Amino acid sequence: MNDSKIINDPVFGFIKVSTGPLLDIVSHSLMQRLTRIKQLGLASAVYPGAQHTRFQHSLGAFHLMSEAISSLQQKGVFIFDSEAEAVQAAILMHDIGHGPFSHVLENTLIHGISHEEISLMMMEQINKEMNGELNLALQIFKDEYPKHFLHQLISSQLDMDRLDYLRRDSFFTGVTEGNIGSARIIKMLNMVNDELVIEQKGIYSIENYLTSRRLMYWQVYLHKTAVACERVLINLLLRAKYLASRGEDIFASPQLKYFLYNEIDASSFKKDKKAFQAYEMLDDNDIWSSIKVWTQHSDFILSTLANNLIKRNIFKVEIREEPLSQEEKDDLLRELAQKANISRTEALYLFSEVEIQKDMYELDEDHISILYKDNSIKDISEASDILNVSLLSQKIRKYYICYQRL
């Protein structure tokens, strides 16, 4: 009998998945749902090649995890086979609770619950179906297992999640600045006092990794057009939900309709099976199918925003260092209302102001530690010759002013 399956990945080549719990997870309907959700949401409006899915990312992170475990074991870090399988299972499922279009559903159709919490609920459901085979994976995922470094491989400033998405998103967008040396970083991984460290020889790869991460955030993830597209979609869903609350018949798949016509929060997911069942069937196709129909809706706001996405009439964007003053906001909304012949309240749907801040290296998270030959350890902010600690940790704040082109 075959003891593994081989999956051909465009970024890492052949990825081997062992028969048993790992392959059962890959084949599970909740994992397969991720094949219908794009990794970068609406970023394809800027980078047409960004068509890859969260499923591909999950497989890539799994592959890097396998490489990391092998590298650590070769250096004498003792990892049981059961621990290796558990941490591989955990990274496979780390994004399983993501909804369509990244974080768009959070605080629009769903309130008070994050995709991380939903991921954990889905992992617990799969574990139940697999008769507790994933108990150890869940412990590691929740950082409740004594070996903390295993959790760091899943969630830290140097986890396999980030190493994959930077490399993969760089590949599919064509933004070569994000092409990090993930293989070298993994080869330089080590463990000291239950904490992941990077050997001194890997310091330049870490410098490149941090620089690439900053570039990818501002050039891809927070690109002004991608942000504007997302704001159009958020306002569109908010308008659809508002019309649904007034009793209007809004076309949608049964799964999307459930979220449009009901107020869903954390308690809904825990108490009402319908919320969970609707969510686990929700993917990008539900949203796009509805948007196409909404282009013909009689409501001006709904049809305008739907047509914006279908015809790529994206909100105009101004990026500022300071937020709009109330007077500037009032003037802009007044102008939008007059030009579109709508009320000021309705004009709010044609406008969005987003405050976005990001730093290069988060000092309040798990640090990236460099291990020297004399066994001393320094934080990357101290060890690097080219990375200034004050610049590393400085929060860059930008205000995106998005509004309808009329």
Salt bridges, closest charged atoms under 4 A:
ASP9 OD1 - ARG168 NH1 2.88
GLU83 OE1 - LYS147 NZ 2.88
ASP95 OD2 - ARG54 NH1 3.29
ASP95 OD2 - HIS57 NE2 3.51
ASP95 OD2 - HIS94 NE2 3.47
ASP95 OD1 - HIS98 NE2 3.74
GLU106 OE2 - HIS103 ND1 3.56
GLU106 OE2 - HIS115 ND1 3.10
GLU116 OE2 - HIS115 NE2 3.35
GLU129 OE1 - HIS28 NE2 2.65
ASP143 OD1 - HIS148 ND1 3.06
GLU144 OE1 - LYS142 NZ 3.99
ASP161 OD1 - HIS57 NE2 2.73
ASP161 OD1 - HIS94 NE2 3.14
ASP164 OD2 - HIS57 ND1 2.68
ASP164 OD2 - ARG168 NE 3.03
ASP169 OD1 - HIS52 NE2 2.67
GLU195 OE2 - HIS148 NE2 3.99
GLU199 OE2 - LYS75 NZ 3.18
ASP249 OD1 - LYS257 NZ 3.66
GLU263 OE2 - LYS241 NZ 3.65
ASP283 OD2 - ARG36 NE 2.52
ASP299 OD1 - ARG239 NH2 2.84
GLU318 OE1 - ARG320 NH2 3.23
GLU328 OE2 - ARG320 NH1 3.13
ASP330 OD1 - ARG344 NH2 2.87
ASP331 OD1 - ARG334 NH1 2.77
GLU335 OE2 - LYS339 NZ 3.00
GLU346 OE2 - ARG239 NH2 3.65
GLU355 OE2 - ARG397 NE 2.76
ASP359 OD2 - LYS395 NZ 3.48
GLU362 OE2 - ARG213 NH2 3.77
GLU362 OE2 - LYS358 NZ 3.68
GLU365 OE1 - ARG162 NH2 3.35
ASP379 OD1 - HIS367 ND1 2.77
